[in-house]
Amino acid sequence: MADMSPLFRRATAKSPRDRLVTLIRKPGCHLCDDAQIVIEKVCGELGVPWEQKDITQDSRLHDQYWEQIPVVLVDGAQHTFWRVNEDRLRKALTS
């Protein structure tokens, strides 16, 4: 198997602890608060690190995401916006 082409090898799944969830939010946003509750729960259960970024403090994030707040990124790629589905986030972090 060591001689098998990389094309045919399965990619090794990342451990949840090697993932990063980013919540892009703004102050006073009730949907952002709801998203944070889901992220804290799922990431806490799986041991996944997470961070939050405030669009009012970052013009690039503001320009990119202001219509979609809250936005959730997994490993830097957009996972969802507005509402965070707990099961969908868990699946993204464990597959």
TORBASE-509576 format. One record per atom (N, C-alpha, C): atom name; x, y, z; residue in three letters. Coordinates in pm, 1 decimal. Layout:
BEGIN
R   atom          x          y          z   rest
R     CA          X          Y          Z    Ala
...
END
This chain:
BEGIN
R   atom          x          y          z   rest
R      N       79.8     -120.0        0.0    Met
R     CA        0.0        0.0        0.0    Met
R      C       83.5      125.6        0.0    Met
R      N      203.8      115.6       49.6    Ala
R     CA      291.2      232.0       55.1    Ala
R      C      323.9      283.7      -83.8    Ala
R      N      318.2      193.4     -183.6    Asp
R     CA      349.2      233.2     -320.8    Asp
R      C      227.1      285.7     -395.1    Asp
R      N      112.2      287.3     -330.2    Met
R     CA      -10.3      332.3     -394.8    Met
R      C       -2.8      482.1     -423.8    Met
R      N      -52.6      518.8     -536.0    Ser
R     CA      -56.1      659.0     -574.5    Ser
R      C     -134.0      740.4     -472.1    Ser
R      N      -87.6      862.3     -440.8    Pro
R     CA     -161.4      947.8     -346.7    Pro
R      C     -304.2      974.3     -392.1    Pro
R      N     -328.1      963.2     -521.7    Leu
R     CA     -462.1      982.5     -575.1    Leu
R      C     -561.4      883.1     -516.5    Leu
R      N     -513.2      762.0     -486.3    Phe
R     CA     -602.3      656.7     -440.7    Phe
R      C     -599.5      635.5     -290.1    Phe
R      N     -512.8      704.8     -220.6    Arg
R     CA     -508.6      694.6      -75.0    Arg
R      C     -614.6      783.2      -13.6    Arg
R      N     -672.5      735.5       92.1    Arg
R     CA     -769.9      817.5      164.1    Arg
R      C     -697.2      922.4      245.7    Arg
R      N     -752.8     1039.4      247.0    Ala
R     CA     -695.7     1145.3      329.9    Ala
R      C     -720.3     1109.3      476.0    Ala
R      N     -623.5     1134.0      558.0    Thr
R     CA     -639.0     1108.4      700.2    Thr
R      C     -727.0     1218.0      758.9    Thr
R      N     -832.4     1174.8      826.8    Ala
R     CA     -924.5     1271.7      887.1    Ala
R      C     -853.9     1347.3      999.4    Ala
R      N     -883.9     1474.8     1008.4    Lys
R     CA     -827.5     1556.9     1115.8    Lys
R      C     -896.6     1521.7     1246.7    Lys
R      N     -820.2     1523.1     1352.5    Ser
R     CA     -876.4     1507.8     1485.8    Ser
R      C     -953.2     1636.0     1518.4    Ser
R      N    -1065.7     1624.6     1589.9    Pro
R     CA    -1138.0     1747.0     1627.2    Pro
R      C    -1048.7     1849.7     1697.3    Pro
R      N     -951.3     1803.9     1774.2    Arg
R     CA     -862.4     1895.7     1845.9    Arg
R      C     -770.5     1973.9     1751.1    Arg
R      N     -759.0     1927.1     1627.3    Asp
R     CA     -676.5     1995.4     1527.4    Asp
R      C     -757.2     2092.7     1442.2    Asp
R      N     -885.9     2105.7     1471.6    Arg
R     CA     -973.7     2194.6     1395.8    Arg
R      C     -978.4     2329.9     1465.8    Arg
R      N    -1035.0     2427.9     1398.5    Leu
R     CA    -1057.0     2559.2     1459.4    Leu
R      C    -1189.5     2614.8     1409.4    Leu
R      N    -1274.8     2652.4     1502.2    Val
R     CA    -1402.1     2715.6     1469.2    Val
R      C    -1388.6     2864.4     1500.3    Val
R      N    -1431.9     2945.8     1406.4    Thr
R     CA    -1430.0     3090.9     1424.4    Thr
R      C    -1571.8     3143.5     1412.6    Thr
R      N    -1614.5     3218.0     1512.9    Leu
R     CA    -1743.9     3284.9     1510.1    Leu
R      C    -1719.3     3431.3     1478.3    Leu
R      N    -1772.6     3475.5     1366.8    Ile
R     CA    -1763.0     3616.5     1329.1    Ile
R      C    -1894.8     3680.6     1369.5    Ile
R      N    -1886.1     3780.3     1456.1    Arg
R     CA    -2005.7     3836.9     1517.9    Arg
R      C    -1995.0     3986.7     1534.6    Arg
R      N    -2098.2     4043.9     1589.1    Lys
R     CA    -2095.1     4185.5     1625.2    Lys
R      C    -2167.8     4202.7     1757.5    Lys
R      N    -2136.5     4307.2     1831.0    Pro
R     CA    -2201.5     4331.6     1959.8    Pro
R      C    -2352.0     4354.9     1943.0    Pro
R      N    -2428.1     4306.0     2042.0    Gly
R     CA    -2572.0     4330.3     2043.2    Gly
R      C    -2651.6     4244.0     1947.6    Gly
R      N    -2592.7     4142.5     1892.4    Cys
R     CA    -2658.7     4056.4     1793.2    Cys
R      C    -2712.4     3931.1     1863.2    Cys
R      N    -2845.3     3917.5     1871.0    His
R     CA    -2902.0     3801.3     1940.5    His
R      C    -2875.5     3671.4     1866.4    His
R      N    -2869.9     3675.0     1733.4    Leu
R     CA    -2835.5     3553.7     1658.4    Leu
R      C    -2691.5     3511.7     1686.6    Leu
R      N    -2605.3     3609.8     1706.6    Cys
R     CA    -2465.2     3581.5     1741.1    Cys
R      C    -2456.9     3514.0     1877.7    Cys
R      N    -2537.3     3560.9     1971.8    Asp
R     CA    -2540.9     3499.7     2104.6    Asp
R      C    -2589.5     3354.9     2095.2    Asp
R      N    -2693.5     3331.4     2013.9    Asp
R     CA    -2745.2     3195.5     1994.3    Asp
R      C    -2638.7     3105.8     1931.5    Asp
R      N    -2568.6     3158.2     1830.8    Ala
R     CA    -2463.3     3081.4     1763.5    Ala
R      C    -2352.5     3046.3     1861.9    Ala
R      N    -2316.5     3139.7     1947.1    Gln
R     CA    -2209.4     3115.6     2043.5    Gln
R      C    -2246.1     3003.0     2140.0    Gln
R      N    -2371.6     2996.5     2181.0    Ile
R     CA    -2415.7     2889.8     2271.3    Ile
R      C    -2395.1     2753.6     2206.1    Ile
R      N    -2433.4     2741.5     2079.8    Val
R     CA    -2417.0     2614.4     2007.8    Val
R      C    -2268.4     2581.7     1991.5    Val
R      N    -2189.5     2679.2     1953.4    Ile
R     CA    -2045.9     2657.3     1933.6    Ile
R      C    -1978.9     2616.3     2064.3    Ile
R      N    -2010.7     2685.4     2171.9    Glu
R     CA    -1951.9     2650.1     2301.7    Glu
R      C    -1985.9     2506.5     2339.8    Glu
R      N    -2108.6     2465.8     2315.8    Lys
R     CA    -2151.3     2330.0     2350.6    Lys
R      C    -2078.1     2226.0     2266.4    Lys
R      N    -2085.2     2239.5     2134.4    Val
R     CA    -2026.3     2139.9     2044.8    Val
R      C    -1874.0     2136.6     2059.9    Val
R      N    -1812.0     2250.9     2057.2    Cys
R     CA    -1665.8     2255.6     2069.5    Cys
R      C    -1620.1     2206.5     2206.2    Cys
R      N    -1696.1     2238.1     2309.0    Gly
R     CA    -1663.2     2190.5     2442.6    Gly
R      C    -1669.2     2038.5     2451.9    Gly
R      N    -1773.0     1980.7     2393.6    Glu
R     CA    -1788.6     1834.9     2396.2    Glu
R      C    -1679.4     1764.2     2317.0    Glu
R      N    -1637.5     1824.4     2204.6    Leu
R     CA    -1540.5     1759.8     2116.3    Leu
R      C    -1396.0     1801.0     2144.0    Leu
R      N    -1377.3     1900.5     2228.2    Gly
R     CA    -1242.0     1949.0     2254.1    Gly
R      C    -1184.2     2031.1     2140.2    Gly
R      N    -1271.3     2096.9     2065.7    Val
R     CA    -1229.5     2177.7     1951.2    Val
R      C    -1205.7     2321.9     1997.1    Val
R      N    -1090.6     2379.3     1965.6    Pro
R     CA    -1069.9     2520.2     1999.0    Pro
R      C    -1158.6     2609.3     1912.0    Pro
R      N    -1199.1     2721.2     1969.6    Trp
R     CA    -1277.9     2816.2     1891.7    Trp
R      C    -1239.6     2957.1     1933.6    Trp
R      N    -1270.3     3049.3     1844.4    Glu
R     CA    -1240.4     3189.7     1867.9    Glu
R      C    -1355.3     3272.7     1814.7    Glu
R      N    -1359.2     3397.5     1856.7    Gln
R     CA    -1458.5     3488.4     1799.5    Gln
R      C    -1390.0     3614.6     1750.2    Gln
R      N    -1446.3     3668.6     1643.9    Lys
R     CA    -1395.2     3792.7     1586.3    Lys
R      C    -1511.4     3888.8     1569.2    Lys
R      N    -1485.5     4014.4     1596.5    Asp
R     CA    -1586.7     4118.8     1592.4    Asp
R      C    -1573.8     4195.1     1460.1    Asp
R      N    -1680.2     4194.5     1379.2    Ile
R     CA    -1671.3     4262.6     1249.6    Ile
R      C    -1657.7     4413.8     1263.3    Ile
R      N    -1694.5     4467.4     1378.6    Thr
R     CA    -1680.3     4612.2     1396.4    Thr
R      C    -1534.9     4650.8     1420.8    Thr
R      N    -1449.6     4553.4     1444.2    Gln
R     CA    -1308.1     4579.1     1468.7    Gln
R      C    -1218.5     4540.4     1350.9    Gln
R      N    -1278.4     4487.8     1243.5    Asp
R     CA    -1200.2     4438.5     1130.5    Asp
R      C    -1272.7     4474.3     1000.4    Asp
R      N    -1222.1     4571.6      927.5    Ser
R     CA    -1291.1     4619.4      806.7    Ser
R      C    -1299.9     4512.0      698.4    Ser
R      N    -1200.2     4426.7      689.3    Arg
R     CA    -1204.3     4319.1      589.1    Arg
R      C    -1318.8     4222.6      618.9    Arg
R      N    -1330.4     4180.6      744.8    Leu
R     CA    -1440.5     4091.7      783.1    Leu
R      C    -1575.1     4161.0      765.8    Leu
R      N    -1581.1     4289.5      800.0    His
R     CA    -1704.9     4365.5      784.1    His
R      C    -1748.1     4367.0      637.9    His
R      N    -1656.2     4398.6      549.0    Asp
R     CA    -1688.6     4404.7      405.8    Asp
R      C    -1732.5     4269.1      351.3    Asp
R      N    -1670.7     4163.7      401.1    Gln
R     CA    -1697.8     4029.7      348.8    Gln
R      C    -1826.4     3968.5      405.8    Gln
R      N    -1856.1     3994.0      532.8    Tyr
R     CA    -1962.5     3917.9      599.4    Tyr
R      C    -2076.5     3999.2      659.3    Tyr
R      N    -2079.1     4131.2      646.7    Trp
R     CA    -2174.5     4211.6      721.7    Trp
R      C    -2319.9     4172.3      699.8    Trp
R      N    -2355.8     4119.0      583.4    Glu
R     CA    -2494.1     4079.5      557.0    Glu
R      C    -2528.8     3941.8      612.2    Glu
R      N    -2428.1     3866.5      656.5    Gln
R     CA    -2451.3     3727.9      696.6    Gln
R      C    -2432.1     3701.1      845.5    Gln
R      N    -2404.2     3798.5      923.5    Ile
R     CA    -2371.3     3780.7     1065.5    Ile
R      C    -2482.3     3707.1     1138.5    Ile
R      N    -2452.4     3612.8     1223.5    Pro
R     CA    -2320.4     3557.9     1252.0    Pro
R      C    -2275.3     3460.5     1143.5    Pro
R      N    -2145.8     3451.5     1127.5    Val
R     CA    -2085.6     3358.2     1032.4    Val
R      C    -1995.2     3264.2     1111.0    Val
R      N    -2000.4     3137.2     1075.5    Val
R     CA    -1915.1     3037.5     1139.5    Val
R      C    -1820.0     2980.7     1035.1    Val
R      N    -1692.0     2985.5     1067.7    Leu
R     CA    -1588.5     2926.8      982.8    Leu
R      C    -1535.7     2801.5     1051.9    Leu
R      N    -1506.6     2700.2      973.3    Val
R     CA    -1438.1     2581.4     1023.8    Val
R      C    -1307.9     2572.3      946.8    Val
R      N    -1198.5     2581.1     1018.1    Asp
R     CA    -1065.2     2580.4      957.2    Asp
R      C    -1051.2     2687.3      849.7    Asp
R      N    -1113.7     2802.9      873.9    Gly
R     CA    -1100.9     2916.2      783.5    Gly
R      C    -1197.9     2918.5      666.8    Gly
R      N    -1276.1     2811.9      648.7    Ala
R     CA    -1374.4     2806.0      539.6    Ala
R      C    -1514.3     2828.0      596.8    Ala
R      N    -1596.0     2902.0      523.9    Gln
R     CA    -1730.2     2930.5      573.8    Gln
R      C    -1810.3     2802.2      586.4    Gln
R      N    -1863.9     2781.6      705.6    His
R     CA    -1946.6     2664.1      734.3    His
R      C    -2094.7     2700.4      726.1    His
R      N    -2132.4     2811.2      787.5    Thr
R     CA    -2272.9     2851.5      787.7    Thr
R      C    -2284.2     2999.0      824.6    Thr
R      N    -2405.9     3050.9      818.2    Phe
R     CA    -2433.5     3186.9      864.0    Phe
R      C    -2576.0     3192.3      917.5    Phe
R      N    -2605.6     3297.5      990.5    Trp
R     CA    -2732.8     3325.6     1057.1    Trp
R      C    -2765.4     3226.5     1168.5    Trp
R      N    -2794.5     3103.4     1136.3    Arg
R     CA    -2829.8     3003.5     1238.1    Arg
R      C    -2730.6     2887.8     1231.8    Arg
R      N    -2689.9     2839.4     1348.3    Val
R     CA    -2594.1     2729.3     1356.4    Val
R      C    -2668.6     2603.8     1398.1    Val
R      N    -2660.5     2501.2     1314.0    Asn
R     CA    -2722.1     2373.1     1344.4    Asn
R      C    -2621.0     2287.6     1419.4    Asn
R      N    -2657.1     2247.8     1540.3    Glu
R     CA    -2565.8     2172.2     1626.4    Glu
R      C    -2518.2     2042.3     1560.3    Glu
R      N    -2609.8     1965.2     1503.7    Asp
R     CA    -2572.8     1837.0     1442.6    Asp
R      C    -2482.8     1856.8     1320.9    Asp
R      N    -2512.0     1956.7     1241.4    Arg
R     CA    -2431.5     1983.5     1121.7    Arg
R      C    -2290.2     2027.0     1159.9    Arg
R      N    -2278.5     2110.6     1261.3    Leu
R     CA    -2145.9     2154.5     1306.9    Leu
R      C    -2067.5     2035.2     1362.5    Leu
R      N    -2133.0     1953.0     1443.0    Arg
R     CA    -2066.7     1835.3     1500.5    Arg
R      C    -2015.4     1743.3     1388.4    Arg
R      N    -2098.4     1721.7     1287.6    Lys
R     CA    -2060.1     1635.0     1175.4    Lys
R      C    -1939.5     1694.3     1100.5    Lys
R      N    -1940.7     1825.2     1079.3    Ala
R     CA    -1828.4     1889.8     1008.2    Ala
R      C    -1698.9     1875.9     1085.7    Ala
R      N    -1708.0     1874.4     1217.9    Leu
R     CA    -1587.5     1868.3     1299.3    Leu
R      C    -1536.5     1727.3     1322.4    Leu
R      N    -1618.7     1628.4     1294.2    Thr
R     CA    -1577.1     1490.0     1319.3    Thr
R      C    -1558.9     1408.1     1193.1    Thr
R      N    -1579.4     1468.5     1078.3    Ser
R     CA    -1561.0     1391.3      953.7    Ser
R      C    -1442.9     1442.2      874.0    Ser
END
